[in-house]
Amino acid sequence: MLSVAAIIAIPVATSFPSTASAASVAGLPDFTDLVEKTGPAVVNIRTTEKAKFAQGAPGAGADDEEMQEFFKRFFGVPVPPRQQQPERPSRPKRPGTPPAEEEVPRGVGSGFIISADGYVMTNAHVVDGADEVYVTLTDKREFKAKIIGADKRTDVALVKIEGANLPRLALGDSDKIRVGEWVIAIGSPFGLDNTVTAGIISAKARDTGDYLPLIQTDVAVNPGNSGGPLINMRGEVVGINSQIYSRSGGYMGISFAVPIDEAMRVSDQLKQAGKVTRGRIGVQIGELTKEVAESLGLSKAQGALVQRVEAGGPAEKAGVEAGDIILKFNGILIERSSDLPRLVGNTKPGARAVLTVWRKGANRDLNVTVAEMEQEKVAKRDDKKSKAEQTANALGLVASDLTDAQKKELKIDGGVVVDAAEGASARAGLRAGDVVLRLNNTDVKDAKQFAALVAKLDAKKVAVILVRRGDASQFVPIRPLAQ
């Protein structure tokens, strides 16, 4: 790499012709008209909850722990707590007066108007747990919004404000976006309304372990941008800014957006029914490696490897067996295993579909009737644990045994529930309520066995755990800490 002195010593005329410099400057994008056109339809969203406290006790603003949890959902890692807010004066307490109920701030985020009559799209985690939602436009008008519905699996929510002839954003086609094209984000990072940042699309269909593939960009996104639009140079929304990758709690050059095509499919169902209905066929799948594909006689490592078939489920009734490779769903090629749950999920329950599977060196077609996916089930944490049981292991996980009721509800025989995730596990996206089913190639039976397995891990090698969240399972690589 050249030093600063060396760079300064290079004659400008020799290495950087003036014509080339002029051309490069002239080719830079100008976002001014784009921002002027789209900015009025981007809104600030703040949420509140009703807190109860005794009369005469000091009031409180947004609780630091709750705000940190909001940011933690956004980032996947905690951020430093806010400065202590001054307390409000106490009020005299009357004998027998019940605890007062007062609105306190809960979180902040962004959104954008998609219809002139007031439908606003945002992230599900922006409005999750809110008692009241307030939407503020750029002209400072504020509306109390109604939550039409929210879908945690895709992190999409739809809210409604009462208005007419409101500014709205045009919707683009996220399937037609190209890697390298310019995009902008507009939102309220740290409460700074209508902040504009710009960058390019870094990757399409990035599989982050969520229910749908995300758009990766290098657009600066921070707390408060969540739920705001990702806009192309034609002024069309192509995504909803939803997540960032961070090791520090701040923006590190990688952000993710929910594709608008997928978001609209979700919002249409939320508008019609207040919830999202998805299909399921009852299989647990894994990625097909190149080595396994070659050994089975497949030319490419494509498809979804069936690891387990639910007893009595649609797949078992159709004749699917563990070890099958599902190559196609209704004629659509399964490039990666994560493609299958998305295709099945978008299929209407009750519909018949054709699975093309590879078994014992030959293709065969199986007819399956798609069932309805149950609402997401998360194992509830048992807080009655000793401090010793709360110590994180080398993977950064605090885990405990599942109760018989939890196993029955989740329809599993073994595994451990995550009580807390920190360090490498938190960065990998694990969270409380996840269920660990397997460590490397060993099924996890209980917390004692899991602890013993983790203790034997080689700190120089990456460990792979099979994690279940809701009805979906996925392998997550984590590097253990040295003991």
C-alpha positions as CSV (number, residue, x, y, z in Angstrom):
1,M,0.0,0.0,0.0
2,L,1.4,3.5,-0.9
3,S,2.1,5.9,1.9
4,V,0.4,9.3,2.0
5,A,3.7,10.9,0.9
6,A,4.0,8.6,-2.1
7,I,0.4,9.4,-3.2
8,I,1.0,13.1,-2.9
9,A,4.2,12.8,-5.0
10,I,2.4,11.2,-8.0
11,P,1.9,13.7,-10.8
12,V,-1.9,14.2,-11.2
13,A,-1.7,14.6,-15.0
14,T,0.1,11.3,-15.4
15,S,-2.1,9.0,-13.3
16,F,-5.5,10.8,-13.3
17,P,-6.3,12.6,-16.5
18,S,-8.6,15.6,-16.0
19,T,-11.1,14.2,-18.5
20,A,-11.5,11.0,-16.5
21,S,-12.0,13.0,-13.3
22,A,-14.6,15.2,-14.9
23,A,-16.5,12.2,-16.2
24,S,-16.5,10.4,-12.8
25,V,-17.8,13.5,-11.0
26,A,-20.4,14.0,-13.7
27,G,-21.5,10.4,-13.2
28,L,-22.2,10.6,-9.5
29,P,-25.9,10.3,-8.6
30,D,-27.9,13.3,-7.5
31,F,-30.5,12.3,-4.9
32,T,-32.1,15.7,-4.4
33,D,-35.1,15.4,-6.6
34,L,-35.6,11.8,-5.4
35,V,-35.6,12.8,-1.7
36,E,-37.9,15.7,-2.4
37,K,-40.4,13.4,-4.1
38,T,-40.4,10.5,-1.6
39,G,-39.6,12.1,1.7
40,P,-43.1,13.3,2.6
41,A,-44.4,9.7,2.6
42,V,-41.9,8.5,5.1
43,V,-43.1,8.7,8.7
44,N,-41.8,8.5,12.3
45,I,-43.4,5.9,14.5
46,R,-43.2,6.0,18.3
47,T,-44.9,3.5,20.6
48,T,-46.0,3.7,24.2
49,E,-47.2,1.3,26.8
50,K,-49.3,1.8,29.9
51,A,-47.3,1.5,33.1
52,K,-48.8,1.1,36.5
53,F,-47.2,2.7,39.6
54,A,-48.4,3.8,42.9
55,Q,-49.7,7.4,43.5
56,G,-47.0,9.5,45.0
57,A,-44.2,7.4,43.4
58,P,-42.0,9.2,41.0
59,G,-43.0,8.8,37.3
60,A,-40.7,7.2,34.9
61,G,-39.8,7.7,31.2
62,A,-39.0,4.8,28.9
63,D,-37.3,2.1,30.9
64,D,-33.7,1.7,29.9
65,E,-34.0,-2.1,29.9
66,E,-37.0,-2.0,27.6
67,M,-35.4,0.4,25.2
68,Q,-32.3,-1.8,25.1
69,E,-34.5,-4.7,24.3
70,F,-36.0,-2.8,21.4
71,F,-32.5,-2.0,20.1
72,K,-31.4,-5.5,20.8
73,R,-34.2,-6.9,18.5
74,F,-33.1,-4.5,15.9
75,F,-29.4,-5.2,16.1
76,G,-29.1,-8.6,17.6
77,V,-26.7,-7.2,20.2
78,P,-27.2,-4.8,23.1
79,V,-26.3,-1.1,23.0
80,P,-25.2,1.1,25.9
81,P,-28.1,2.4,28.2
82,R,-29.4,5.9,27.8
83,Q,-28.5,8.6,30.2
84,Q,-30.7,8.7,33.4
85,Q,-33.7,10.8,32.9
86,P,-34.8,13.3,35.6
87,E,-37.7,12.1,37.7
88,R,-41.0,13.9,37.6
89,P,-42.3,15.4,40.9
90,S,-44.2,13.0,43.1
91,R,-47.9,13.5,43.6
92,P,-49.8,13.3,46.9
93,K,-51.3,9.9,47.5
94,R,-54.9,9.5,48.6
95,P,-55.7,6.6,50.9
96,G,-57.2,3.7,49.0
97,T,-56.2,5.1,45.6
98,P,-55.4,2.3,43.1
99,P,-52.1,2.4,41.2
100,A,-52.1,5.0,38.5
101,E,-51.8,4.0,34.8
102,E,-49.8,6.2,32.6
103,E,-48.4,6.1,29.1
104,V,-44.7,5.9,28.9
105,P,-42.5,5.8,25.8
106,R,-41.6,2.3,24.6
107,G,-39.7,2.6,21.3
108,V,-39.1,4.5,18.1
109,G,-38.9,3.5,14.5
110,S,-39.9,4.5,11.0
111,G,-42.5,3.6,8.4
112,F,-43.9,4.6,5.1
113,I,-47.4,5.3,3.7
114,I,-48.5,2.9,0.9
115,S,-52.0,4.2,0.3
116,A,-53.6,7.7,0.2
117,D,-56.2,6.6,2.8
118,G,-53.5,5.9,5.5
119,Y,-52.1,2.4,5.4
120,V,-48.6,2.4,6.8
121,M,-46.0,-0.3,6.5
122,T,-43.3,-0.9,9.1
123,N,-41.4,-3.7,10.9
124,A,-43.3,-6.0,13.3
125,H,-40.6,-5.4,16.0
126,V,-41.3,-1.7,15.9
127,V,-44.9,-2.1,17.1
128,D,-44.4,-5.4,19.1
129,G,-45.9,-5.1,22.6
130,A,-47.1,-1.5,22.1
131,D,-50.3,-0.3,23.7
132,E,-50.4,2.8,21.5
133,V,-48.8,3.7,18.2
134,Y,-48.3,7.3,17.0
135,V,-47.4,8.2,13.4
136,T,-45.9,11.6,12.7
137,L,-45.6,13.0,9.1
138,T,-43.0,15.4,7.9
139,D,-45.5,18.3,8.1
140,K,-45.6,17.6,11.8
141,R,-49.2,16.2,11.8
142,E,-49.5,13.3,14.3
143,F,-52.0,10.5,14.2
144,K,-52.9,7.7,16.6
145,A,-52.6,4.5,14.5
146,K,-54.4,1.2,14.7
147,I,-52.3,-2.0,14.3
148,I,-53.9,-4.0,11.6
149,G,-51.6,-6.9,12.0
150,A,-48.0,-8.0,12.5
151,D,-46.1,-11.0,11.3
152,K,-42.9,-11.8,13.3
153,R,-41.6,-14.4,10.9
154,T,-41.1,-11.8,8.2
155,D,-40.9,-8.8,10.5
156,V,-43.6,-7.0,8.6
157,A,-46.4,-5.0,10.2
158,L,-49.3,-2.9,8.8
159,V,-50.9,0.0,10.7
160,K,-53.7,2.4,9.7
161,I,-54.1,6.1,10.3
162,E,-57.3,8.1,9.5
163,G,-56.5,10.5,6.7
164,A,-57.2,11.3,3.0
165,N,-55.1,12.3,0.1
166,L,-52.0,11.4,2.1
167,P,-48.6,11.3,0.3
168,R,-47.7,7.7,-0.6
169,L,-44.7,5.8,-2.0
170,A,-44.8,3.8,-5.2
171,L,-44.0,0.1,-4.9
172,G,-41.2,-1.4,-7.0
173,D,-40.3,-4.9,-8.0
174,S,-37.7,-6.4,-5.7
175,D,-37.2,-9.3,-8.1
176,K,-35.8,-6.9,-10.6
177,I,-33.2,-5.1,-8.5
178,R,-29.6,-5.5,-9.5
179,V,-26.5,-5.8,-7.4
180,G,-24.6,-2.6,-7.5
181,E,-27.5,-0.3,-8.2
182,W,-27.9,2.9,-6.1
183,V,-30.5,3.0,-3.3
184,I,-31.4,5.3,-0.4
185,A,-32.9,4.8,3.0
186,I,-35.1,7.4,4.7
187,G,-35.9,7.1,8.4
188,S,-35.5,8.5,11.9
189,P,-32.2,7.2,13.3
190,F,-31.9,8.2,16.9
191,G,-35.0,10.3,16.5
192,L,-33.6,12.5,13.7
193,D,-36.6,12.6,11.4
194,N,-36.3,12.1,7.7
195,T,-32.6,11.4,7.6
196,V,-31.4,10.3,4.2
197,T,-28.5,7.8,3.7
198,A,-27.4,6.2,0.4
199,G,-25.5,3.2,-0.9
200,I,-25.7,0.3,-3.2
201,I,-27.3,-3.1,-3.2
202,S,-24.6,-5.5,-2.1
203,A,-26.4,-8.8,-2.6
204,K,-29.8,-10.3,-3.3
205,A,-31.6,-13.1,-1.6
206,R,-29.2,-13.2,1.3
207,D,-30.1,-16.1,3.6
208,T,-29.7,-14.9,7.2
209,G,-31.7,-17.7,8.8
210,D,-35.0,-15.7,8.7
211,Y,-38.2,-16.9,7.0
212,L,-37.4,-15.1,3.8
213,P,-34.2,-14.0,1.9
214,L,-33.2,-10.4,2.5
215,I,-31.7,-7.6,0.4
216,Q,-28.1,-6.7,1.6
217,T,-26.9,-3.2,1.2
218,D,-24.2,-0.9,2.5
219,V,-26.7,1.9,3.2
220,A,-26.1,3.4,6.7
221,V,-28.9,2.1,9.0
222,N,-29.2,2.8,12.7
223,P,-31.7,2.5,15.6
224,G,-34.8,4.4,14.4
225,N,-34.4,3.5,10.7
226,S,-36.1,0.2,11.4
227,G,-39.3,0.0,9.3
228,G,-38.3,2.7,6.9
229,P,-38.2,2.3,3.1
230,L,-35.3,1.3,0.9
231,I,-35.9,3.3,-2.3
232,N,-34.4,2.9,-5.8
233,M,-33.5,5.7,-8.2
234,R,-37.0,5.7,-9.7
235,G,-38.5,6.6,-6.4
236,E,-40.0,3.1,-5.8
237,V,-39.8,1.1,-2.5
238,V,-37.9,-2.1,-3.0
239,G,-37.5,-3.1,0.6
240,I,-38.1,-2.4,4.3
241,N,-35.0,-1.7,6.3
242,S,-35.0,-4.2,9.1
243,Q,-31.6,-5.4,10.4
244,I,-27.9,-4.7,10.5
245,Y,-24.9,-6.9,11.1
246,S,-23.0,-5.5,14.0
247,R,-20.3,-6.6,16.6
248,S,-20.3,-3.3,18.3
249,G,-24.0,-2.3,18.5
250,G,-23.5,0.3,15.7
251,Y,-23.6,0.3,11.9
252,M,-20.7,-1.6,10.4
253,G,-21.4,-1.3,6.7
254,I,-23.9,-4.1,6.3
255,S,-27.6,-3.7,6.5
256,F,-30.6,-5.9,5.4
257,A,-34.0,-5.1,4.1
258,V,-37.2,-7.2,3.6
259,P,-38.0,-7.4,-0.1
260,I,-41.1,-5.4,-0.9
261,D,-42.7,-8.2,-3.0
262,E,-42.6,-10.5,0.1
263,A,-43.7,-7.7,2.4
264,M,-46.7,-6.9,0.2
265,R,-47.8,-10.6,0.2
266,V,-47.8,-10.4,4.0
267,S,-49.5,-7.0,4.3
268,D,-52.3,-8.1,1.9
269,Q,-53.1,-11.0,4.3
270,L,-52.8,-8.8,7.3
271,K,-55.2,-6.3,5.7
272,Q,-57.7,-9.1,4.9
273,A,-57.5,-11.3,8.0
274,G,-55.2,-9.6,10.5
275,K,-52.8,-12.6,10.4
276,V,-50.7,-14.6,7.9
277,T,-51.6,-18.1,6.9
278,R,-48.8,-20.4,5.7
279,G,-48.5,-23.9,4.4
280,R,-46.5,-26.7,5.9
281,I,-45.7,-30.3,4.9
282,G,-44.1,-31.6,8.1
283,V,-40.5,-32.3,7.3
284,Q,-37.2,-31.2,9.0
285,I,-34.6,-30.4,6.4
286,G,-30.9,-29.6,6.1
287,E,-28.5,-28.4,3.5
288,L,-27.2,-30.9,0.9
289,T,-23.4,-30.8,0.8
290,K,-21.3,-31.4,-2.3
291,E,-19.8,-34.6,-0.9
292,V,-23.2,-36.1,-0.1
293,A,-24.6,-35.0,-3.4
294,E,-21.8,-36.7,-5.3
295,S,-22.0,-39.9,-3.3
296,L,-25.7,-40.1,-4.0
297,G,-25.3,-39.7,-7.7
298,L,-26.4,-36.1,-8.0
299,S,-24.5,-33.8,-10.4
300,K,-25.0,-30.7,-8.2
301,A,-25.5,-29.9,-4.5
302,Q,-29.1,-28.7,-5.0
303,G,-32.2,-29.6,-3.1
304,A,-33.3,-30.0,0.6
305,L,-32.1,-33.0,2.5
306,V,-35.0,-34.6,4.6
307,Q,-33.6,-35.3,8.0
308,R,-36.9,-36.1,9.8
309,V,-40.5,-36.7,8.8
310,E,-43.3,-35.7,11.2
311,A,-45.4,-38.7,12.1
312,G,-48.9,-38.4,10.6
313,G,-47.9,-35.2,8.8
314,P,-48.6,-34.4,5.1
315,A,-45.2,-35.5,4.0
316,E,-45.4,-38.9,5.6
317,K,-48.8,-39.5,4.1
318,A,-47.4,-38.6,0.7
319,G,-44.6,-41.2,1.2
320,V,-41.6,-38.9,1.9
321,E,-38.9,-40.7,3.9
322,A,-35.9,-39.5,5.9
323,G,-32.9,-39.3,3.5
324,D,-34.9,-38.2,0.5
325,I,-33.6,-35.2,-1.4
326,I,-36.5,-32.8,-2.4
327,L,-35.4,-31.4,-5.7
328,K,-38.5,-29.6,-6.8
329,F,-41.8,-28.2,-5.4
330,N,-44.5,-28.0,-8.0
331,G,-41.9,-28.0,-10.7
332,I,-39.8,-25.2,-9.1
333,L,-36.2,-26.1,-8.5
334,I,-34.9,-26.1,-4.9
335,E,-31.5,-24.4,-5.2
336,R,-31.0,-24.3,-1.4
337,S,-32.8,-26.0,1.4
338,S,-34.1,-22.6,2.6
339,D,-36.1,-22.3,-0.6
340,L,-38.4,-25.1,0.3
341,P,-40.1,-23.7,3.5
342,R,-40.6,-20.4,1.6
343,L,-42.3,-22.1,-1.3
344,V,-44.4,-24.3,0.9
345,G,-45.2,-21.4,3.2
346,N,-46.6,-19.4,0.2
347,T,-48.9,-22.2,-0.7
348,K,-52.5,-22.1,0.4
349,P,-53.3,-24.7,3.0
350,G,-55.4,-27.5,1.5
351,A,-53.8,-27.2,-1.9
352,R,-52.2,-30.2,-3.5
353,A,-48.6,-30.0,-4.6
354,V,-46.0,-32.3,-6.3
355,L,-42.7,-33.0,-4.7
356,T,-39.9,-34.3,-6.9
357,V,-37.5,-36.3,-4.7
358,W,-34.3,-38.1,-5.3
359,R,-34.2,-41.6,-3.6
360,K,-31.8,-44.4,-4.2
361,G,-30.5,-43.1,-7.5
362,A,-33.8,-42.1,-9.1
363,N,-36.3,-39.3,-9.3
364,R,-39.9,-39.9,-8.2
365,D,-42.9,-37.6,-7.9
366,L,-45.0,-37.6,-4.7
367,N,-48.4,-35.9,-4.3
368,V,-48.7,-34.0,-1.0
369,T,-51.6,-32.0,0.5
370,V,-50.3,-28.9,2.1
371,A,-51.4,-28.3,5.7
372,E,-51.7,-25.0,7.7
373,M,-48.7,-23.9,9.7
374,E,-49.4,-23.3,13.3
375,Q,-48.8,-20.0,14.9
376,E,-45.1,-19.6,16.1
377,K,-44.5,-21.5,19.3
378,V,-41.6,-20.5,21.5
379,A,-40.5,-22.4,24.6
380,K,-41.2,-20.3,27.6
381,R,-38.3,-19.6,29.9
382,D,-38.4,-21.0,33.5
383,D,-37.0,-18.3,35.7
384,K,-36.7,-20.6,38.8
385,K,-33.1,-21.4,38.3
386,S,-30.0,-21.1,40.5
387,K,-27.1,-18.8,39.6
388,A,-25.0,-21.8,38.8
389,E,-27.5,-22.8,36.1
390,Q,-27.4,-19.3,34.7
391,T,-23.7,-19.4,33.7
392,A,-23.1,-19.3,30.0
393,N,-21.1,-22.2,28.5
394,A,-18.3,-22.0,25.9
395,L,-20.9,-21.3,23.2
396,G,-22.3,-18.4,25.1
397,L,-25.5,-20.2,25.9
398,V,-27.5,-20.6,29.1
399,A,-29.7,-23.6,28.5
400,S,-32.1,-25.8,30.6
401,D,-34.2,-28.9,30.3
402,L,-37.5,-28.7,28.4
403,T,-40.5,-29.7,30.5
404,D,-42.7,-32.6,29.3
405,A,-45.4,-30.0,28.5
406,Q,-43.0,-28.0,26.3
407,K,-41.9,-31.2,24.5
408,K,-45.5,-32.1,23.9
409,E,-46.4,-28.6,22.7
410,L,-43.4,-28.5,20.3
411,K,-43.8,-32.1,19.3
412,I,-40.2,-33.1,20.0
413,D,-38.5,-35.8,22.1
414,G,-35.4,-34.0,23.3
415,G,-33.4,-30.8,23.2
416,V,-32.7,-27.9,25.6
417,V,-34.3,-24.4,25.7
418,V,-32.1,-21.4,25.5
419,D,-32.6,-19.1,28.5
420,A,-30.0,-16.6,27.4
421,A,-27.5,-16.1,24.6
422,E,-24.4,-13.9,24.7
423,G,-21.2,-13.4,22.8
424,A,-20.8,-15.6,19.7
425,S,-24.3,-17.1,20.1
426,A,-25.9,-13.7,20.3
427,R,-24.0,-12.5,17.2
428,A,-25.2,-15.7,15.4
429,G,-28.8,-14.6,16.1
430,L,-29.7,-17.0,18.9
431,R,-32.1,-15.8,21.5
432,A,-34.1,-16.9,24.6
433,G,-36.8,-19.4,23.7
434,D,-34.8,-21.1,20.9
435,V,-34.5,-24.9,21.3
436,V,-31.2,-26.6,20.6
437,L,-31.8,-30.0,19.1
438,R,-28.4,-31.2,18.0
439,L,-24.7,-30.3,18.5
440,N,-22.6,-31.3,15.5
441,N,-23.8,-34.8,14.8
442,T,-25.1,-35.6,18.2
443,D,-28.8,-35.3,19.3
444,V,-29.2,-33.2,22.4
445,K,-31.2,-35.0,25.1
446,D,-31.0,-32.7,28.1
447,A,-29.1,-29.9,29.7
448,K,-26.6,-32.1,31.5
449,Q,-25.6,-34.0,28.3
450,F,-25.5,-30.7,26.4
451,A,-23.1,-29.2,28.9
452,A,-20.9,-32.3,28.6
453,L,-20.9,-32.1,24.8
454,V,-20.0,-28.4,24.8
455,A,-17.2,-29.0,27.3
456,K,-15.5,-31.4,24.9
457,L,-15.6,-29.0,21.9
458,D,-12.3,-27.9,20.3
459,A,-12.0,-24.1,20.5
460,K,-10.1,-24.2,17.2
461,K,-13.0,-25.7,15.3
462,V,-16.4,-24.2,14.5
463,A,-19.3,-26.1,16.1
464,V,-22.7,-26.5,14.4
465,I,-25.9,-26.6,16.4
466,L,-29.4,-27.4,15.0
467,V,-31.7,-24.7,16.4
468,R,-35.5,-24.7,16.3
469,R,-37.5,-21.5,16.4
470,G,-41.2,-21.8,15.9
471,D,-41.8,-24.5,13.3
472,A,-38.5,-23.9,11.5
473,S,-35.1,-25.5,12.2
474,Q,-31.7,-24.4,11.0
475,F,-28.0,-25.2,11.5
476,V,-26.1,-22.4,13.1
477,P,-22.2,-22.3,13.1
478,I,-20.6,-21.0,16.3
479,R,-17.0,-20.9,17.4
480,P,-16.6,-21.9,21.0
481,L,-14.6,-19.9,23.5
482,A,-11.4,-21.4,24.9
483,Q,-12.0,-23.0,28.3
